Amino acid sequence: MTNTTDIPTAAMLIIGDEILSGRTKDKNIGYVADYLTNLGVDLKEVRIVSDEQADIVDAVNALRSRYTYVFTSGGIGPTHDDITADSVSAAFGLPCTHHPKAMELLTDSYRSRDMEFTESRMRMARTPEGADLIDNPVSIAPGFRVENVHVMAGVPKIMQAMMDSIAPTLKGGARMTSQVVDCPFGEGDISAPLGVIQDENPDTIIGSYPRFENGNYSTQIVVRSRDEDAVGKAIVEVNAMLKVIQEKRAKG
């Protein structure tokens, strides 16, 4: 059995008024959740905060003290309301300065495109002093890391590329395995016996997801665990439960 205290944990902090207002629909939470699950890291919490420095500072400090890793997205662009770099600097009590390597990368990028490297664009090179850069192969402007806090772009394609960049630096644990059983009965028919199976298999997480198709109710049952044998045992019991229900129905 896997010791859950050995499993790294994570939180995600989404930054931006545009998310809270509904103007922009978040596409990063699900991606990061899947990504971390595949690495063996448990995503435990997600917060969404506005473009207010005090709110960002409070969230960063609360999350970084509680979880192994913190991943932020949004607020590291060139505009006046992109204040994530300033806010993370304040959370760590560090000055926010132009990172020399980031300045070099952006200078070369704009020069190659015959574009002026304006003061606004230089904002994308600002990081807390001493931060490590996160590579951005999509649009050059890097993210950055301070201790266990990883600061990434909000644009999904860029954020995903940054996740690929930092993945080798993350310590994973045992990966979650899962099996699915397609149940022909509605949740009301299986909830009580499925609850018993969950109680008898505490090393698993059993979820049931109702469906309604073509006028018929059915349920997808998913059994998850970091212990493959535990998953197998629970699946056997789920199938046995479904067989009993089916036999009772056949008898009328």
Residue, then its C-alpha position, 0 to 999 in steps of 0.5 A: m500500500t502506498n504511503t500517502t504522506d509520500i505523495p507530493t501535493a500541489a495547488m493552482l492559483i489562477i490570476g486575472d479579473e478576466i476569469l472572474s468576470g467570465r470574459t475569459k474561460d479557464k482552460n488551464i485547470g483541467y490540463v494541469a490536473d491531468y498533467l500532475t496526476n500523470l506525474g504522481v502529484d496530487l492537486k489539492e486546491v485551486r484558487i482564482v483571485s483578481d488582479e489585486q496585489a494584496d489578494i495575490v500575495d495572501a494566496v501565494n503565501a497561504l498556498r506555498s506554506r501548505y503544499t509541495y508545489v504552487f503553480t500560477s497562471g496569468g498576469i505576467g504580460p506587458t500591460h499595466d494590470d499584469i502584476t503577478a511578478d510584483s505580487v510574487s516578489a512582495a510575497f517573498g519579500l524580494p525586489c522585483t527586477h529585470h532578470p538579465k537572462a530574460m532581458e537578453l532573450l527578449t532583446d534578441s527576439y524583438r531584434s530578430r523581428d525588427m521590433e522595438f523592445t519597448e519599456s512595456r515589453m521589458r515588463m515581461a523580463r521582470t522577476p523576483e530577484g534571484a528567480d529561476l526562469i521557466d523556458n517558453p519555447v512558444s513566445i520566448a517571454p519566460g515564466f519564473r520559479v521562486e522556491n516552490v512557486h512556479v509562475m506561468a503564462g495564462v495563455p493555454k498553449i504557452m502555459q502547457a509548454m511551460m509545464d513541459s519545461i518544468a516537469p523534469t524538475l518536479k518530484g512525483g509519487a506513485r501514479m494513480t491507476s483507475q478502472v471503469v465499469d459501465c453500469p446499466f443501472g441508475e445511481g439510485d439502484i447502486s448507491a447503497p451497495l456501492g457505498v458498502i464497497q467503498d467502506e470495505n475498500p478504504d484504499t480506493i476512491i470510487g466515483s459514480y457518474p450518472r448518464f441519461e441517454n435515449g430515455n435510459y439511466s445508466t452510471q459509469i463507475v470509476v475506481r481509483s487508487r495508487d495500489e493496483d491490487a486494491v483497484g482490482k479487488a474493488i472492481v471484482e466486488v463492483n461487478a459482483m454487486l451488479k450481477v446480484i442486481q441484474e439477477k434480482r431484476a431478472k426474477g422480477 
